Amino acid sequence: MSSLNLDDFTDLIERPDGGVRRDAEAYRERRIVPPGALGRLDDLGEWLAAAQSAVPVRPIEHPRAVLFAGDHGVAALGVSARPAGGAGRLVRAALEGASPASVLARGLGVPVRVIDMSLESDPEGLPDEVVRHRVRRGSGRIDVEDAMTLEEAEAAFRAGVAVADEEADSGTDLVVLGDISVGGTTAAAVLVAALCGTDASVVTGRGGQAIDDLAWMRKCAAVRDALRRARPVLGDQLQLLATVGGPDMAAMTGFLLQSAVRKMPVILDGVVSAACALVGQRVAFRAPDWWLAGQRSGEPAQAKALDRMALEPLLDHGVTVGEGVGALLALPLVRAAASLAAELPEAVVPAVEEASEEASKPDSGADSGAGAESLPGAGSDAESEASSGSDAQA
C-alpha cells in the first residue's frame, strides 16, 4: 500500500487566474493591432498572462528542457526500430550536444536537463545530476509482468515532484517536457487505451523511428496484452503506472502535477508526455489548464489523449523523433505570443475623433461647469463671486 495520496493534488491545483485573463483580454483590445488579427497568438498571450498572474504578460526568460529517460522491457519484443536497452546511447548524445533536441536547445538558448529514471545501462560514466534519481535498471515487460513495484512507482513519482520543485525554485518560468526512451510509445499507448476505453489497434502507432508492418503487429499484440493487465487497476493511477508504465513515466506524471501546483507552465512534446498528462488529468482535473501541446506527432495515442484533455497542438510538422524536439519547436511561438502581448503599443484615437466624441456628450457646456462647482474643493469663495460677476455681465 502506497503512502502517497494523489487526491491531495485535486485540492492543491488551482486554475490559472480567470480575472487576470479577462484583464489581459481588455488590455489586448486596446492595442494597435485589432483583436483576433494575430490568431492563436492572442490566446497564447492571454493564457500566459493568466498563468503568470501578470498584465501585461512577462517575457519567457528562463525556459528549461527537462527530459526523463528510461528503457522499457517491452522493447525486447521487437516493437521498436531502436534496439532494446538503447536509450543510454540517446542520453549520451543529448548530453554531448549531438541530439536533435540539444541542437535546437542550443540555438534557442535553452538549458537541457536529462534525468535517468530507469536506463538499462550502468550509471557509471553519466554525471551525478543525471543518475541521482534513478529508481531501477530498466522496467518489466508489461505484456506479462508489472513495469515496476508500487514502491518503485512511488519513488519515481516523488522524484518527478522533487524535480518540478527544483525547477520552480530556480526561477524556471516555462518547461519543455520530453522523454528519452526505447519502448516508451508502447507503454504510452497502453495507458491511453486504458484511460480512454479503446482497443489496441486504435492507439498503436509506428513510434519515433518508424517500424514496418510486422513490428507494428507485434506492437499491437503487446499493447493488447498489457491492456488486459491494466484494466483491473484503472481506479488507482499510481498502481496503473506501476503495472503498465515505467519509472520515467511515473516521474513525468509527478513532474506535471507538481508543476501545476507551482503554477509553472509546461509544453508537452509527444505521445509519452501526452499519456503521462492524461494520467495527471485523471488525478487532478484542473491540471491540464497549465499545459500546452507543442506539436502533433502523428501517433494515434497522442491524438486521443490530447482530444480527451481538450489540448490543441500548436504545430503540425510531422516530427516523430521525440526527445522534446516538437515542444522545442513550439517554444519560439510561445515566446512570440508573450512579446506581442507585452510590447504592442496602445492604439491612439485621432484628435478629430476625440473632439467629435467630446462635442456629442450631453453634459457639455454649462452643465459641465455646474458639475465642476459641485465637486469638493472645486474653488474658493472669491472664485465663485468672480464667476457670478462674469455671468451677470454676460
Residue pairs with C-beta under 8 A, 6 or more apart in sequence:
1 150
2 150
2 151
2 153
2 154
2 238
2 239
3 154
4 154
4 157
4 158
4 238
6 237
6 238
6 257
6 283
7 283
9 257
9 260
9 261
9 283
9 284
9 287
10 283
10 284
10 285
10 286
12 261
12 284
13 257
13 260
13 261
13 284
13 286
13 287
13 290
14 263
14 286
15 286
15 289
16 47
16 50
16 51
16 53
16 263
16 289
16 290
17 50
17 53
18 50
20 49
20 50
20 53
20 54
20 55
21 46
21 47
21 49
21 50
23 49
23 55
24 45
24 46
24 49
24 50
24 55
24 56
24 57
24 341
25 35
25 46
27 49
27 55
27 56
27 341
28 35
28 42
28 45
28 46
28 341
29 35
30 346
30 347
31 344
31 345
31 346
31 347
32 344
32 345
32 346
32 347
32 348
33 340
33 344
35 42
36 42
38 337
38 340
40 314
40 337
41 333
41 336
41 337
41 340
41 341
42 337
42 341
44 292
44 314
44 333
44 334
44 337
44 338
44 341
45 57
45 337
45 338
45 340
45 341
45 342
46 341
47 292
48 57
48 60
48 265
48 334
48 337
48 338
48 341
49 55
49 56
49 57
49 341
51 263
51 265
51 290
52 58
52 173
53 263
56 341
56 342
57 338
57 341
57 342
58 173
58 338
58 342
59 335
59 338
59 339
59 342
60 173
60 174
60 331
60 334
60 335
60 338
61 173
62 170
62 171
62 172
62 173
62 174
63 108
63 110
63 172
63 173
63 174
63 175
63 176
63 331
64 110
64 111
64 112
64 113
64 167
64 172
64 174
64 175
64 176
65 101
65 105
65 110
65 111
65 112
65 113
65 175
65 176
65 177
65 178
65 324
65 327
65 328
66 113
66 115
66 163
66 167
66 175
66 176
66 177
66 178
66 255
67 94
67 101
67 112
67 113
67 114
67 115
67 177
67 178
67 179
67 180
67 323
67 324
68 115
68 117
68 160
68 178
68 179
68 180
68 248
68 249
68 251
68 252
68 255
69 87
69 90
69 91
69 114
69 115
69 116
69 117
69 118
69 119
69 179
69 180
69 181
69 248
70 87
70 116
70 117
70 118
70 119
70 138
70 139
70 179
70 180
70 181
70 184
70 246
70 247
70 248
70 249
71 84
71 85
71 86
71 87
71 88
71 118
71 119
71 120
71 121
71 138
71 139
71 181
71 182
71 183
72 138
72 139
72 142
72 147
72 181
72 182
72 183
72 184
72 186
72 187
72 246
73 84
73 138
73 139
73 140
73 141
73 142
73 145
73 147
73 183
74 141
74 142
74 143
74 183
74 186
74 187
74 222
74 226
75 82
75 83
75 84
75 85
75 182
75 183
75 186
76 84
76 141
77 141
77 143
77 218
77 219
77 222
78 215
78 218
79 183
79 186
79 207
79 211
79 215
79 218
79 219
79 222
80 182
80 183
80 185
80 186
80 207
80 209
80 211
80 215
80 219
81 207
81 208
81 209
81 210
81 211
81 215
82 90
82 182
82 208
82 209
83 182
84 120
84 182
84 183
85 120
85 121
85 138
85 182
86 182
87 119
87 120
87 121
87 180
87 181
87 182
88 119
88 120
88 121
90 99
90 180
90 182
90 323
91 114
91 116
91 119
91 126
91 130
91 180
92 125
92 126
93 99
93 102
94 101
94 102
94 112
94 114
94 180
94 323
95 102
95 114
95 126
95 127
95 130
96 102
97 103
97 106
99 323
100 321
100 323
100 325
101 112
101 178
101 323
101 324
101 325
101 328
102 112
104 110
104 325
104 328
104 329
105 111
105 112
105 176
105 324
105 328
108 328
108 331
108 332
110 176
110 328
110 331
112 324
113 129
113 163
113 167
114 130
114 180
115 130
115 133
115 159
115 163
115 251
116 123
116 126
116 130
116 131
116 133
116 134
117 133
117 134
117 135
117 156
117 159
117 246
117 247
117 248
117 250
117 251
118 134
118 135
118 136
118 137
118 138
118 139
118 148
118 156
118 246
118 247
118 248
119 134
119 137
119 138
120 137
120 138
123 131
123 134
133 156
133 159
133 162
133 163
133 251
134 247
135 148
135 152
135 155
135 156
135 159
135 247
135 251
136 148
136 152
136 247
139 147
139 148
139 187
139 246
139 247
140 146
140 147
140 148
142 186
142 187
142 190
142 222
142 226
142 229
142 243
142 244
142 245
143 221
143 222
143 225
143 226
143 229
144 225
146 229
146 242
146 243
146 244
147 187
147 241
147 242
147 243
147 244
147 245
147 246
147 247
148 156
148 242
148 245
148 246
148 247
148 250
149 242
150 238
150 239
150 242
152 242
152 247
153 238
153 239
153 241
153 242
153 245
153 247
153 250
154 238
155 247
156 241
156 247
156 248
156 250
156 251
156 254
157 238
157 241
157 250
157 251
157 253
157 254
158 254
159 251
159 254
160 250
160 251
160 252
160 253
160 254
160 255
160 256
160 258
161 254
161 255
161 257
161 258
163 251
163 255
164 254
164 255
164 256
164 258
164 259
164 261
164 262
164 264
165 258
165 262
167 175
167 259
167 264
168 259
168 262
168 264
172 264
173 264
173 265
174 264
174 265
174 266
174 267
174 331
174 334
175 259
175 264
175 265
175 266
175 267
176 266
176 267
176 269
176 294
176 324
176 327
176 328
176 331
177 252
177 255
177 256
177 266
177 267
177 268
177 269
177 273
177 324
177 327
178 269
178 270
178 272
178 273
178 322
178 323
178 324
178 325
178 327
179 248
179 249
179 252
179 269
179 270
179 272
179 273
179 322
179 323
179 324
180 322
180 323
181 246
181 248
181 272
181 322
184 246
184 248
184 249
184 272
184 322
185 205
185 207
185 208
185 270
185 271
185 272
185 299
185 301
185 322
186 204
186 207
186 219
186 222
186 223
186 226
187 226
187 244
187 245
187 246
187 249
187 272
187 275
188 249
188 271
188 272
188 274
188 275
188 276
188 299
188 301
188 302
189 200
189 203
189 204
189 205
189 219
189 223
189 271
189 275
189 299
189 301
190 223
190 226
190 227
190 230
190 244
191 230
191 240
191 241
191 244
191 245
191 249
191 275
191 276
191 278
191 279
192 198
192 203
192 271
192 274
192 275
192 278
192 301
192 302
192 304
192 305
193 199
193 200
193 202
193 203
193 223
193 227
193 230
193 301
194 227
194 230
194 231
194 234
194 240
194 244
195 234
195 278
195 279
195 282
195 305
195 308
196 203
196 278
196 304
196 305
196 308
198 304
199 224
199 227
200 220
200 221
200 223
200 224
200 227
201 220
202 300
202 304
203 223
203 300
203 301
203 304
204 216
204 219
204 220
204 223
204 300
204 301
205 271
205 298
205 299
205 300
205 301
205 302
206 216
206 298
206 299
206 320
207 219
207 299
207 320
208 270
208 320
208 321
208 322
208 323
209 320
209 321
210 320
211 219
226 244
227 244
229 243
229 244
230 240
230 243
230 244
233 239
233 240
233 243
234 240
237 253
237 279
237 282
237 283
238 250
240 279
241 249
241 250
241 253
241 279
242 250
245 253
245 279
248 272
249 272
249 275
249 276
249 279
252 272
252 273
252 276
253 276
253 277
253 279
253 280
253 283
256 266
256 273
256 276
256 277
256 280
256 287
256 291
257 280
257 283
257 284
257 287
259 265
259 266
259 290
260 280
260 284
260 286
260 287
260 289
260 290
260 291
263 290
264 290
265 290
265 291
265 292
266 290
266 291
266 292
267 291
267 292
267 293
267 294
267 327
267 330
267 331
267 334
268 274
268 277
268 291
268 292
268 293
268 294
268 311
268 327
269 294
269 295
269 297
269 322
269 323
269 324
269 325
269 326
269 327
270 295
270 297
270 299
270 302
270 320
270 322
270 326
271 297
271 299
271 301
271 302
271 305
272 322
273 327
274 293
274 301
274 302
274 305
274 306
274 309
275 301
275 302
275 305
277 287
277 288
277 291
277 305
277 309
277 311
278 305
278 308
278 309
280 287
280 288
281 287
281 288
281 308
281 309
288 309
288 310
288 311
291 309
291 311
292 311
292 314
292 330
292 334
293 306
293 311
293 312
293 313
293 314
294 313
294 314
294 315
294 326
294 327
294 328
294 329
294 330
294 331
295 313
295 314
295 315
295 316
295 317
295 319
295 326
295 327
295 329
295 330
296 302
296 303
296 306
296 313
296 315
296 316
297 319
297 320
297 322
297 326
298 318
298 320
299 320
306 312
306 313
314 330
314 333
314 334
315 326
315 329
315 330
315 333
317 326
317 329
319 325
319 326
319 329
358 364
363 371
372 378
373 379
373 384
373 387
379 387
